[in-house]
Amino acid sequence: MDLTDAVAVVTGASSGLGTHFSESLLKRGATVYGLARSEDKLNALQNDLGDEFHPLPCDLREEDQVADAFATVRDESGRIDVLLNNAGLGQFGPVDELPLDEWDQQMETNLRGVFLCAREVVPIMREQNEDSGFGGHIVNIASIAGLLGNPNLTAYNASKFGVRGFSESLMKEVRDDGIRVTCIYPGSTETNFFDVAGVDMTDNPLQPEDVAATVVHVLESPANHLISELVVRPLRPRG
């Protein structure tokens, strides 16, 4: 896909990988709608990135808010070429000490949010395919934790394994509609994720701008080319 003048929606855009994804897409000529709960952070990001970044405050766990956000994008831009499902969080701890609200929060953000956004964008991309022969591209950011189980990560693992299964099923469901679906599994990446989760990060993690470059590479792949899954790890995690 040529990202020049493409319209992209990035969830979790206000921090971490989402900010780097938005910046990389803008540099390739795309218009980016950034979704996140924090309106203040989104507005500050717009000041940094420019007017082609459009802040859209949205709680991805709320069905009505998600529907309204995507309606706004379509009303303003007339199309949606890229959906980058990036929003997510992790709260670690032994299963018998994990509060139910922390389990629910991870499932609702990491998995329900992906479903709600995909459900909104698929009909739009199907219409685009009928008009042009290419519908668009959905990229779901999972985690290496969507491939490998780990102690004290039961909720996070379950949510990211769910993203993997959802992505594979959706890919097979919509590929004949000219819609590409890619699930990416980054290893340890230098963001605030580990600070929020309260655990230590590896000594030599991936850099967020490098993960963003990988996403751009996937999006710009040839028309009849589907990268359905991609694992990205640091070469020397211990330095």
N, C-alpha and C positions, 0 to 999 in steps of 0.2 A: 504494500500500500504506500502511495505517496502521501506523506503526512502534511504536505503543504495545503493549507486551508481545510484540513480535516477538523472535525468537531469531536472532541474527546471529553469523557466524563471520568474523573479520577475521584475515588472515594478515599476517605482518610487523608485528604490533601493538606491538612493544616500542619502536619509535622512528619518527621521521619522520612521513610521512603516516599510517601505521597508527595511531599514537597519536591523531592528530586525528580520523581516521575513527571510532575507538572512542568518543572523547569525544562527538562529534556524535550518534552513534547512541544513546548513553546518555541524552543530553539530550532525545531524542525519545521516550524511554520504553522502548527496547529493552533486552534482555539481551544482553550481548556476551561471546563466547568469543574470547579473544585468543591466537593461535598465534604462536610465535617460538621460536628456539633458546635464548635466554637466559632461564633461569628467574628469575634475580635481577632482571633488568629488568622482567619481567612482574609479579613480586610487588611491586616498587616502584610499578609503574603501578597495580596494584590498590589500594595504599594511597592513591594520589591520586584514583582514579576511584570507588572504593567497591565494595561487595559484588556489584553487578550486573555487574561486570567479572570474568570468570572466566579466570585464566591457565592456559594449556595448553602446556607446553613441547613442542616438536615440530620436528624437522628435516624440512622439506617435501620434501627429496630422498629420504627414506626411506619406501618404500611401507608398511611395517608401522606406522611411527609415525603416518603420516597416517590409516591405517585405524583405529588405536586412538583417535586424537583425535576423529574424527567419531563413533565408537561411543560415546565418553564424552558428547559433546554430546547425542546422541539419547537415551541412557539417562537423562541428568539432566533434559532439557527436553522430550523427546517429539516434537520437531520441529526443523526448521531452515528459517527463512524467507529468510535472506539469506546468501549467500557472497560475501565481498569479497576477491578474490585481489589482494593488494597487495604481497606480499613480492617483492623483487627487488634486484639489485645490478648495478653497472657497473664494468668494468675496461677502461680505454682504452689503446690503443697500436697501433703499426704491426703489420700482420698477420704480417709475417715475424719479429716480436719477441714475439708474444703466446704465452706458455707454454700448452701443451695443458691443464694443470690449470685455468688461468683461463678458457679457452674452455668446458671441461666444467662448471665451477662456475656460470657464467652460464646455460648451457643447462639445467642441472639445477634451478637455483633459479627462474629466470625463466619457464621453459616447462614442464619436467617437473612442477614443483610445482603449477602451474595445472591441468595435466591430472589429477594424482592427486587433488587436492581436488574438482574437478568430477566426477570419476568416482565419488567417494564420495557426493556430495550429490544427484546427479541421481535415483537410485532413490528417495531419501527424498522429494524434491520431487514426483516422479511420484505417489507414494502420497498425498501431501497434496492434489494436484490431484483425485484420484479422490474424496476425502472432501469437499472444499470448493469445487472449481472453480478454485482458484488454487494453483499449486505452490510458487512462490517466485521469487527473483531472484538471478541470478549476475552480479556486476560484476567485470570483469577490468581492472585498472589496467595499461595498456601504457605508452606514452610517445609523444611526437611522433617519437621515433626508431623507432617502429613504422610510420611513414608515409614518412619521409625518410631516405635513406642519408647517412652522413657518413664522412669519412676518419677512420681510427683508432678507429672504433666497430664494426668488423666483427662481433664476437661479440655485443655488446649489440644492435646493429641486427637481427642475425639472430634473436636470441631474441624481440625485441619484434615484429618482423614475424611471427614464429611465433605469438605471442599473438593478433595480429590475425586471422590465418587460422583459428586454432583457434576464436576467438570467433565469427566469422561462420558457420563450419560448425556449431558447437554451437547457435547461435541458430536456425538453420533446422531442426536436428534435434529440438529440444525445444519449440519454440513452441506446437505443437499439444497439448503436455502441460501447458499453463498455466505454463510456466517462461520467464521473461524473461531474456535475456542481453544485457548491455551491455558494450561495450569503450570505455574512456575513455583519451584520449591527452593527458595534461598536457604543456605546455611546461615551461620552466625553473621550478622551484619551490624555495622557500627551505627546504631540509632539509639533512641532512648528506651527501646523496648525492654531491655534487660534491667534498666533502672526501675521502670514501672513494675516489672515482674518481681523485682527484689532478688535477683540471682546474678551470679558473675558471668561475664561474657568471656569468650575465648580470647587468648592473647593477641591474635592476629586475624581479626574478622574481615569479611568482605566490606568494601566501601560502598555506600549507598549510590554514589554516582556511577559505579561500575555495574551495579544491578540495574540501574535505570538505563544504561547503555545497552544492556542485554534485552530489556523490554523493547526498546526502540528497534533493535535488530530484528526481533520477532515480528513486530508490527510491519516493518518494511520488507518482509520476505516476499518473494514472487507470488503472483496471483493464485496459481494452482499449487500452492505450497502450504502445508499445514503442519506446524510444530505443535503437537497436541500436549506434550509434556516436556519440561526442561528442569533439570536439577543443576543448581549453581552452588558450589562450595568454595571456601578458601583453600588455596593450594597447600599452604603451610599454616594450619590453624594455631599452632603453638609458637609461630615465629621462626 
